[in-house]
Amino acid sequence: MDVWEQDSFAAIDFDAMSLGQPNLGYIVENSVIQLALWEKVKQQDNVILLCPDKCSNIMFGESEAFLTLSSGKAVTAKLVVGADGANSWLRNEVSIPLTHWDYGHSALVANIRTDEPHGGIARQIFTPDGPLAFLPLSDPHLCSIVWSQSPDNAQARCEIEDDAFNRELTAAFDSRLGLCHVESERVAFPLKMRYARDFVRDRVALIGDAAHTIHPLAGQGVNLGLLDAVSLAQEIERLHNVGKDIGDKANLRPFERWRKTEAAQMIAAMQGFRDLFSGEHPMKKLFRGIGLTAASVLPGVKDLFIRRALGLSGDLPNIAKPDKA
């Protein structure tokens, strides 16, 4: 992965080979992940699928939650898990408040064909508008971009002609891969930080975007959500094995402390990176240049970043630890 700042000597690169790893990560379409998970769930003999359907009401007893579905069916559960996204129905239904702020940016996403091959390298440039990432896809000339910028600029760039957009994108990316050619619809969505005040209540647990959303500049949001799911599964299994109530808030508190800490640390790190690379004051640009140069040459510093991003370090659930891979 190559990272640099426009009109500055600030730059750093990350190489998986330095840790003996085959790569720094994978770029997978969301629909492909969803389909793979869906097929896996259908193979489980201890899972009942109620689809298409959705929750319309929830009530709580002393030891169960009672769900009413839009089809009229009723479901009883010891624990209801909200993995239903940033606008979580469950979180809203049980009135869990959010700490949140607007990043003041929108992310413009699209698929881009480049004249030069990407070589399997992810690239990110920090521009005065915001960070622009080119994420390599399986086609050697095709990348997915995430371009963080003001909402007005993002909307305007979604609406201009392809040729005009291609010129602006190529210039913003310092022509690193030659001319850029947009090959898909351009879509912009607002960037917001969300952090649920509670990740657990009696009979309720939140994971993924239902519990937290972060800035996408380091691409860690999906990883954080997947680790939430694995961590909760581990805790449920532990509680079940020792005969404890899996839906009792007191029993779920270790999970909540664990995942709230991990989410808060990631939110703070993303905000720190964003603040560091905002602003065009010459002294701030000099500081960024010196900082990235130091991080690039000082022994062990880059390895710390890589290990964390790869899930080789940190407070990980057992199934996600490197020796379990």
C-alpha positions as CSV (number, residue, x, y, z in Angstrom):
1,M,0.0,0.0,0.0
2,D,1.3,3.4,-1.0
3,V,0.2,6.5,0.9
4,W,1.2,10.1,0.1
5,E,0.1,13.7,0.4
6,Q,-0.4,15.9,-2.6
7,D,2.2,18.7,-3.1
8,S,4.3,17.4,-0.2
9,F,7.2,15.0,0.6
10,A,5.0,13.2,3.1
11,A,4.8,9.5,2.0
12,I,4.9,6.0,3.4
13,D,4.5,2.5,2.0
14,F,3.4,-0.8,3.5
15,D,4.6,-4.2,2.3
16,A,3.0,-7.5,3.5
17,M,6.3,-9.3,2.7
18,S,8.0,-7.5,5.5
19,L,5.9,-9.6,7.9
20,G,6.0,-12.7,5.7
21,Q,2.4,-12.3,4.8
22,P,1.0,-12.9,1.3
23,N,-0.9,-9.6,1.2
24,L,-2.3,-6.8,3.3
25,G,-5.9,-7.6,2.7
26,Y,-8.6,-8.5,0.2
27,I,-11.1,-6.3,-1.7
28,V,-14.4,-8.2,-2.0
29,E,-17.7,-6.9,-3.2
30,N,-20.3,-6.6,-0.4
31,S,-22.8,-8.7,-2.4
32,V,-20.3,-11.5,-2.7
33,I,-19.7,-11.6,1.0
34,Q,-23.4,-11.5,1.7
35,L,-24.1,-14.4,-0.7
36,A,-21.3,-16.5,0.8
37,L,-22.6,-16.0,4.3
38,W,-26.2,-16.6,3.2
39,E,-25.2,-20.0,1.6
40,K,-23.3,-20.9,4.7
41,V,-26.3,-20.1,7.0
42,K,-28.6,-22.2,4.8
43,Q,-26.4,-25.2,5.4
44,Q,-26.7,-25.1,9.2
45,D,-29.2,-27.6,10.6
46,N,-29.7,-25.5,13.8
47,V,-30.8,-22.3,12.0
48,I,-34.4,-21.5,11.1
49,L,-34.6,-18.9,8.3
50,L,-37.6,-16.5,8.3
51,C,-37.1,-14.7,5.0
52,P,-38.4,-12.6,3.4
53,D,-39.7,-11.1,6.6
54,K,-38.8,-8.3,9.1
55,C,-39.4,-7.3,12.7
56,S,-42.3,-5.1,13.4
57,N,-42.5,-5.1,17.2
58,I,-40.5,-6.3,20.2
59,M,-41.5,-6.8,23.8
60,F,-39.6,-8.2,26.8
61,G,-40.5,-10.7,29.6
62,E,-38.4,-11.7,32.5
63,S,-36.3,-14.2,30.6
64,E,-37.2,-13.8,26.9
65,A,-37.8,-11.3,24.2
66,F,-40.9,-11.5,22.1
67,L,-40.7,-10.5,18.5
68,T,-43.6,-9.9,16.1
69,L,-42.8,-10.1,12.4
70,S,-44.5,-8.2,9.6
71,S,-45.9,-11.6,8.4
72,G,-47.7,-11.9,11.7
73,K,-45.4,-14.7,12.9
74,A,-44.2,-14.5,16.5
75,V,-40.7,-15.4,17.7
76,T,-39.3,-15.9,21.2
77,A,-35.6,-15.6,21.9
78,K,-33.2,-15.4,24.9
79,L,-31.1,-12.9,23.0
80,V,-31.9,-10.6,20.0
81,V,-28.8,-9.4,18.1
82,G,-29.0,-6.1,16.2
83,A,-26.8,-6.6,13.1
84,D,-29.1,-4.4,11.0
85,G,-26.9,-1.5,10.0
86,A,-26.3,2.1,10.8
87,N,-30.0,2.9,10.9
88,S,-30.7,-0.1,13.1
89,W,-34.4,-0.8,13.7
90,L,-33.6,-2.7,16.9
91,R,-31.4,0.1,18.4
92,N,-34.1,2.6,17.7
93,E,-36.9,0.3,19.0
94,V,-35.2,-0.1,22.4
95,S,-34.2,3.6,22.5
96,I,-30.4,3.2,22.8
97,P,-29.0,6.7,22.3
98,L,-26.1,7.5,20.0
99,T,-23.0,9.6,20.3
100,H,-22.5,10.9,16.8
101,W,-21.0,13.6,14.7
102,D,-21.0,14.4,11.0
103,Y,-17.5,14.3,9.4
104,G,-18.6,17.0,7.0
105,H,-17.6,14.8,4.1
106,S,-19.3,12.5,1.7
107,A,-17.6,9.4,0.2
108,L,-17.8,9.2,-3.6
109,V,-17.5,5.6,-4.8
110,A,-17.1,4.1,-8.3
111,N,-15.2,1.6,-10.3
112,I,-12.4,3.1,-12.4
113,R,-10.3,1.7,-15.2
114,T,-6.7,3.0,-15.4
115,D,-4.3,3.1,-18.3
116,E,-1.5,1.7,-16.1
117,P,-1.9,-1.6,-14.2
118,H,-2.4,-1.3,-10.5
119,G,0.0,-4.1,-9.7
120,G,-2.0,-5.3,-6.7
121,I,-1.1,-2.2,-4.8
122,A,-3.7,-0.1,-2.8
123,R,-3.0,3.6,-3.1
124,Q,-4.2,6.5,-1.0
125,I,-3.5,10.2,-1.6
126,F,-4.4,13.0,0.9
127,T,-5.6,16.0,-1.1
128,P,-6.9,19.4,0.1
129,D,-10.4,18.0,-0.5
130,G,-9.9,14.8,1.5
131,P,-8.4,11.4,1.1
132,L,-8.7,9.5,-2.2
133,A,-8.2,5.7,-2.2
134,F,-7.7,3.4,-5.2
135,L,-8.3,-0.2,-4.2
136,P,-7.1,-2.8,-6.7
137,L,-9.6,-5.3,-8.1
138,S,-8.9,-8.7,-9.8
139,D,-8.7,-7.0,-13.2
140,P,-5.2,-5.5,-13.4
141,H,-6.6,-2.2,-14.7
142,L,-9.7,-1.9,-12.5
143,C,-9.9,-0.2,-9.1
144,S,-12.6,0.7,-6.7
145,I,-12.3,4.3,-5.5
146,V,-13.4,6.0,-2.2
147,W,-13.0,9.7,-2.6
148,S,-13.8,11.7,0.6
149,Q,-14.8,15.3,-0.1
150,S,-17.3,18.0,0.8
151,P,-20.9,17.0,0.1
152,D,-21.3,19.7,-2.5
153,N,-18.3,18.6,-4.4
154,A,-19.3,14.9,-4.2
155,Q,-22.7,15.6,-5.6
156,A,-21.4,17.8,-8.4
157,R,-18.9,15.1,-9.3
158,C,-21.6,12.5,-9.4
159,E,-23.5,14.6,-11.9
160,I,-20.8,15.9,-14.3
161,E,-20.1,14.2,-17.6
162,D,-17.8,11.2,-17.6
163,D,-14.9,13.0,-19.5
164,A,-14.9,15.9,-17.0
165,F,-15.0,13.6,-14.0
166,N,-12.1,11.5,-15.5
167,R,-10.0,14.6,-15.9
168,E,-10.6,15.8,-12.3
169,L,-10.0,12.3,-10.9
170,T,-6.7,11.9,-12.8
171,A,-5.4,15.2,-11.6
172,A,-6.5,14.6,-8.0
173,F,-4.6,11.2,-8.1
174,D,-1.4,12.8,-9.4
175,S,-1.8,10.7,-12.6
176,R,-0.2,7.8,-10.7
177,L,-1.9,5.2,-12.9
178,G,-2.2,7.3,-16.1
179,L,-5.6,8.4,-17.3
180,C,-8.6,7.3,-15.3
181,H,-11.9,6.2,-16.9
182,V,-15.0,5.8,-14.8
183,E,-16.8,2.5,-15.6
184,S,-19.7,2.4,-13.1
185,E,-22.3,4.6,-11.6
186,R,-21.0,7.2,-9.2
187,V,-22.6,7.2,-5.8
188,A,-22.0,9.5,-2.8
189,F,-23.0,8.8,0.7
190,P,-22.5,11.0,3.9
191,L,-19.8,10.0,6.3
192,K,-20.8,10.0,10.0
193,M,-19.4,8.7,13.2
194,R,-21.8,6.7,15.3
195,Y,-21.2,5.1,18.7
196,A,-24.0,3.5,20.6
197,R,-24.1,4.4,24.3
198,D,-24.9,0.8,25.1
199,F,-23.9,-2.3,23.1
200,V,-26.0,-4.5,25.3
201,R,-29.3,-4.3,27.1
202,D,-31.2,-7.2,28.7
203,R,-32.0,-9.5,25.8
204,V,-30.4,-7.2,23.2
205,A,-26.9,-7.0,21.8
206,L,-25.6,-4.6,19.0
207,I,-22.8,-5.4,16.6
208,G,-21.3,-3.9,13.4
209,D,-22.7,-0.7,12.1
210,A,-25.7,-0.9,14.4
211,A,-23.2,-0.3,17.2
212,H,-20.6,2.0,15.5
213,T,-19.6,3.5,12.3
214,I,-16.2,5.1,11.5
215,H,-14.4,7.0,8.8
216,P,-13.5,4.7,5.9
217,L,-10.0,6.2,5.3
218,A,-8.2,3.0,6.7
219,G,-10.8,0.5,5.5
220,Q,-11.3,-1.0,9.0
221,G,-15.1,-0.7,9.5
222,V,-16.0,-4.1,8.0
223,N,-13.2,-5.8,10.0
224,L,-14.4,-4.2,13.2
225,G,-17.9,-5.5,12.5
226,L,-16.8,-9.0,11.7
227,L,-14.8,-9.1,14.9
228,D,-17.9,-8.0,16.8
229,A,-19.8,-10.9,15.4
230,V,-17.1,-13.5,16.3
231,S,-16.6,-12.0,19.7
232,L,-20.3,-12.2,20.5
233,A,-20.4,-15.8,19.2
234,Q,-17.5,-16.6,21.5
235,E,-19.2,-15.1,24.5
236,I,-22.5,-16.8,23.8
237,E,-20.8,-20.1,23.6
238,R,-18.9,-19.5,26.8
239,L,-22.1,-18.5,28.7
240,H,-24.0,-21.5,27.3
241,N,-21.2,-23.9,28.3
242,V,-21.3,-22.8,31.9
243,G,-25.1,-22.7,32.1
244,K,-25.6,-19.0,32.3
245,D,-28.3,-16.9,30.7
246,I,-27.0,-15.7,27.3
247,G,-29.4,-12.7,27.2
248,D,-28.8,-11.3,30.7
249,K,-27.1,-7.9,30.5
250,A,-24.8,-8.6,33.5
251,N,-23.5,-11.7,31.7
252,L,-22.9,-9.8,28.5
253,R,-21.0,-6.9,30.1
254,P,-17.6,-8.4,29.4
255,F,-18.5,-8.5,25.7
256,E,-19.7,-4.9,25.8
257,R,-16.6,-3.6,27.6
258,W,-14.4,-5.5,25.1
259,R,-16.0,-4.3,21.9
260,K,-16.7,-0.7,23.1
261,T,-13.0,-0.4,23.9
262,E,-12.0,-1.7,20.5
263,A,-14.5,0.5,18.7
264,A,-13.5,3.6,20.7
265,Q,-9.8,3.1,19.9
266,M,-10.5,2.8,16.2
267,I,-12.8,5.8,16.2
268,A,-10.1,7.9,17.9
269,A,-7.4,6.6,15.6
270,M,-9.5,7.5,12.5
271,Q,-10.3,11.0,13.9
272,G,-6.6,11.5,14.6
273,F,-5.5,10.6,11.1
274,R,-8.2,12.8,9.7
275,D,-7.2,15.8,11.8
276,L,-3.5,15.2,11.1
277,F,-4.1,15.4,7.3
278,S,-6.5,18.3,7.3
279,G,-5.3,21.9,6.8
280,E,-2.8,23.4,4.3
281,H,-0.7,25.4,6.8
282,P,3.0,25.0,5.7
283,M,4.1,24.1,9.2
284,K,1.4,21.4,9.5
285,K,2.5,20.0,6.1
286,L,6.1,20.0,7.2
287,F,5.1,18.1,10.4
288,R,3.2,15.5,8.4
289,G,6.1,15.0,6.1
290,I,8.6,14.6,9.0
291,G,6.2,12.3,10.8
292,L,5.5,9.9,7.9
293,T,9.2,9.8,7.0
294,A,10.1,8.9,10.6
295,A,7.4,6.2,10.7
296,S,8.7,4.8,7.4
297,V,12.4,4.5,8.5
298,L,12.2,3.9,12.3
299,P,12.5,0.1,13.0
300,G,9.3,-1.6,14.0
301,V,6.9,1.3,13.6
302,K,5.4,0.3,10.3
303,D,5.2,-3.3,11.5
304,L,2.9,-2.2,14.4
305,F,0.5,-0.6,11.9
306,I,0.5,-3.6,9.6
307,R,0.0,-6.2,12.4
308,R,-2.9,-4.3,13.8
309,A,-4.6,-3.9,10.3
310,L,-4.0,-7.5,9.5
311,G,-5.5,-8.7,12.7
312,L,-2.2,-10.2,13.9
313,S,-2.3,-8.2,17.2
314,G,-4.8,-6.6,19.5
315,D,-7.5,-8.1,21.8
316,L,-8.8,-10.7,19.4
317,P,-11.4,-13.4,19.8
318,N,-9.9,-16.9,20.0
319,I,-11.1,-18.0,16.5
320,A,-9.5,-14.9,14.9
321,K,-6.1,-15.2,16.5
322,P,-3.2,-15.9,14.1
323,D,-2.5,-19.4,15.5
324,K,-6.1,-20.3,14.8
325,A,-6.0,-19.3,11.2
